[in-house]
Each structure stands twice: as structure tokens, then as C-alpha cells.
């Protein structure tokens, strides 16, 4: 068992080394740069005169949509292209003969190759997510600076006002926390008022501006430091690995990588459309014939429901998607993957090479 | 009805091994190998000869468990070819291998070694030994994409030997290799034979097969049409050849003919000729007198 696992890891690592040395990742690097640069581009598109908060929200939304979309798209291309040429390239270079002539089971060879692509996709997603994180961080820096400039225009000596209001509130909270007799507390509060409140002619106005500022900055940071983005990236990764699994299954009986690419792409599309068809047909209620429901049942058994992963769009739109839902989807992807791998192993065992 | 192999002391044994490929679009069946019976002793060098498409590679692939026979059975040291135990005792060099072009010589051998369960210091020692054996010191750090054809065949042989197998299958080990590289591979096979390995190889270079093989089988259209030891197959039993040093001028030739006539031999059937070098022998003799025969291999390619 351990020897078998070791052989799978050796083959997986070799597959990853091949991908890295054959400069697949350089494409990713270009992508990462484009992604980071995109936020700069968006900032250049900002036109003065628009509602500041709305503009910043729009920019953040754009970077999120663009980043996750790009991770999904580039990840899909990398997963599909690298899986489709796994077996044809091994056959062309005749390395498959040398490996399978060694004490290596066919299942180990196939799982090793799959592991290699999974590692490659994981590495690609990790790199792209880092670039995505950097571009989001840039958006936050830009957004906060923009809020600073907007609020700075509304109140004279804005930074000093902010400091004063915060210091007052912090010290007032300390006084209240100490407790003690009410006379002493009132005296201390009065001292604080003299130190801070009475220094400003419009203390309440300053306080309101600071509150608005804090709310706006909080909203920006809330959108950017959203832990749900991790959920989104995980779901994108799960979808990519499912695509890899489908491509691997097809490549076990395909005679060319083009066939694998085209067929996987079709299944991917059908996987997106089947739930739409299901919704449309079942909305009609009694009109659904036994043939239609049979076909849909067969399709959903055969082809994974890729559309369920569009929940990522909900996350990007700022809606709350509970972790339990994401975990359910990850579980579904895992089960489907096990089935795909089992089928691939059975077919590959009988393939003549 | 398929005969079965009960027990085996053979390195390779096949019984009625048959492979058919259905050609659906032509509604025909291609018989790639037709009821092959073959027995190869441990320690023997066995040559598979035949034109392209005669079933040599199919035979090797079935002996490795890569192709499943329609009929018949094969055994490697008495074991089924697709069992891990059989594969632990077998090394294989495919025809025209490219290997992983992104790995260098050492990395290639380490990769295959790890697959065979060789690791750590034992693997490093094995890599050193094999690099020495195949003479690839100049290719250790170079990626395989820069290797010449001869170097690829030699690293191929090294990977086939990485787990010290008892039996080697070599599919056209000298195909596309220049005569010098080809001679080096031939010498390697002879060294392997001295080490007690069983070698089964296919080749089109008949002269080379003649130099290294103990026995050969000739295939044609998927059938084994001839099999035997080279001595028994090539000896012309009705003639005798005498070789003498120096040139034999006409008076001496007549003297020899007279002596043979006295011994009751018909002089009409006697021929005098001077032995000739083969072109390969001439080529190797010329090239090997030049300095640094493998210098070309050590030059990096653009």
C-alpha cells in the first residue's frame, strides 16, 4: 500500500515537474500581471463627480468578478489542456511503455498522472489567488485613500479631528469601565470634555463625519477582506478538479487529445445547461413527459451539475452563502471524482497500448 | 482449446500466443501474431528477426503485459507477464524512445529507479554504475532533448537495467543509431550476456544479430517461420572453408588443387577467394582510429 502510494507520488511529481519545466506556468505569470494591472486600469477609468462610495464599490466588485472569472477560465484551460495531452504524450514519447514495464500498476500510473495535474492546478490557482489578493489589497489602499480625500474635503483638519474623536471615545470608555462613585466619574468626564469636546466648535458634526468615514472604510474593508472569497476560490478549484476528472476519463479511451478537449468541453457545457433545462421543464408541472424526466435523470447521473457551482456568483455579489452549502458542494465534487477515477481505472486497465 | 503452461524453468515461454486486431471499417481481422510457441533459456541472447509488421513488437508487448493476447499464454520465469513480480525481473527498451525530454540523464535514471523501489544511497550507487556501464558521463547534467539518438538508446538501456532485472527486452535497440553507436550497443549486449542476463531483442541489422545472438526466430506475417541456434542455421554442412595467412599465387593454387585431387576431392568444386572486410568493419576501423570517437556527443546542441 505504501509502496503503491509512493509510486503514485513519484509519477505525480514528475508530471508536475514536466508542466513547470515546459513553461505552462509562464502563461500564468502573464495572467497574474494582467490581473494586478487590471485594478490600476479600473482606477484610471474613475471619473470625478460620481458618488464616491458607489464608485469604489463598483471597482471592488469589478476586481472580484474579474479575478474569480480569470482564475476559473485560466484554471479551466490549464486543467483541460494538460489532462488531454497526458496519455497521448506518454504514448508519443513511448514513456508509458517504459513505466508500465516496471513494477507499476496501470491504476498507479493513471492516479499519478491525475495527481500531477491536480498539483499543477492547485499551484496555478494558488498563484492566481495571490495575484488576486494583491489586486484586492491595492483596491483597499486606493479605496481608503479615496475616502480620506473625500472626507478630508468635508471637514478642516480631518485627520486631527479623527484622532481627537477616537481618543475621546477611548478615554471615555476607560472612565466608564473603571466604575467608582458617580461624582468622581462625572468629574473625570467633564475633564475629558474640556480636553477634547470643548476644543471643537461643532463636536457633534465632527463625530458624525468620523462615524460616516468609519462606516465607509469598514464597508470597503468588509467587501475586500471577505472570508467568503476563500469559499469562492475553493469552489472554483473543486470545479476545475471535476473538469480534470472528466477529461481524464475521456482520455482513457480517446485516440487524440483534440477529441478529449472537445468532448470535455461539451460535457462542461451540458453540465451547465442541464439544471436550466430541469428548471424549465419542471416548472411546467404536469407537462413533463416520462421521457423528459428520464432523460434529465440519466443526464444528471452521467454529467455533473456544473451549474451548482455558479453559487460563486452569489458570493461575488456580496450575498451570504453558508459554509455548509459550500461543503455540500465540495462533498458532491468528491463523490463524483471518485466515480470518475474508478471508471477511468477500469477503462484504462483494458486499454491496449 | 488453449494449451496451458504448467511449470516453467524458462526465462520466456509462450504457448499458442495469438493477437488479432479487428479492422471494423474493412470488416476484416488483422492477425498480428499467430499461435506463437517460444521458449527462451535463462542467460540466452535471443534475436527476433523479420520485416516490419511481422509481429516482433507485438510479441514483446504481450510478453510485457502491455497487449492482451486473444489466445494462448505467456510466462516470464513462470509468472504471468502483467504481474508485478514478473515486472520486477524484466527491463524494457522500446523502439525509438524519446523519454522525458525535460529531465537530464541522472534525473531520468532516478525517476525510473524510484518507480522500481530503489531509493537513497542504493539508487545513487546504481545511477553511477549504469552511467559508467553505458558510457554517458557527458550526458548526466544535460536534458534529454539535447541527446543524440545513440545517447537516447544508451540512457534507454540504463533505465531498463535500473532495477537489475534478469531479463531484458530490447525493441530495435540499434534503430536509427550510427554504426559506431550501434557497435557500442552490441558490445553492451555482450557484456550483459557475460553478466548472466537473458536478452531478447529485435533488429533489422542481421550482421549484428549474428554477432550477439545465441538463437534467433524469424517472423513473417505474424508467424514464426524459423527458429534455431545461429550455428545450426548458418552452417553450410556440405562445404568446408580453409583460411591461410598470406597470398596464394597461381602455382601454389595448382599445387593445392592437386593435393585435394589426391585426397579424392573434385577440383571443380574448389574456389579460391580473398576474405573481405565487411563495410561495417571498415567503417568502425576507420572511425575508431580517429581521436575522441564520442566527442560529438559531448558537444551541446543549439
Contacts between the chains, C-beta under 8 A, distances in Angstrom:
chain1	res1	chain2	res2	distance
A	3	B	117	6.2
A	6	B	114	7.5
A	6	B	117	7.9
A	7	B	114	7.8
A	7	B	115	5.7
A	10	B	111	6.9
A	10	B	114	4.6
A	10	B	115	5.8
A	11	B	115	7.4
A	14	B	100	7.0
A	14	B	103	7.9
A	14	B	111	5.7
A	17	B	102	7.0
A	17	B	103	7.7
A	18	B	100	6.4
A	18	B	102	5.6
A	21	B	102	4.2
A	22	B	102	6.2
A	92	B	98	7.5
A	93	B	97	7.2
A	93	B	98	4.1
A	93	B	99	6.4
A	93	B	100	7.1
A	93	B	101	7.5
A	94	B	94	4.4
A	94	B	95	7.4
A	94	B	96	6.9
A	94	B	97	4.6
A	94	B	98	6.4
A	94	B	99	7.9
A	95	B	97	7.4
A	95	B	98	7.5
A	95	B	99	5.9
A	95	B	100	6.1
A	97	B	61	7.7
A	97	B	64	7.5
A	97	B	66	6.3
A	97	B	92	6.5
A	97	B	94	4.3
A	97	B	97	7.8
A	98	B	92	6.3
A	98	B	93	7.8
A	98	B	94	6.3
A	98	B	97	6.7
A	98	B	99	7.3
A	98	B	112	7.0
A	98	B	156	7.6
A	98	B	159	6.2
A	98	B	160	7.6
A	99	B	112	7.9
A	99	B	115	6.5
A	100	B	64	7.4
A	100	B	65	7.7
A	100	B	66	6.0
A	101	B	64	4.9
A	101	B	66	7.3
A	101	B	87	6.4
A	101	B	90	6.4
A	101	B	91	7.3
A	101	B	92	3.6
A	101	B	160	8.0
A	101	B	169	7.6
A	102	B	87	6.0
A	102	B	112	6.6
A	102	B	115	4.8
A	102	B	116	5.4
A	102	B	163	7.2
A	103	B	84	4.4
A	103	B	85	7.9
A	103	B	87	4.4
A	103	B	88	4.9
A	103	B	115	7.6
A	103	B	116	6.1
A	103	B	117	7.2
A	103	B	163	7.8
A	104	B	87	7.6
A	104	B	115	5.5
A	105	B	84	7.2
A	350	B	68	7.7
A	352	B	66	7.4
A	352	B	67	5.1
A	352	B	68	6.5
A	353	B	61	8.0
A	353	B	66	5.5
A	353	B	67	7.6
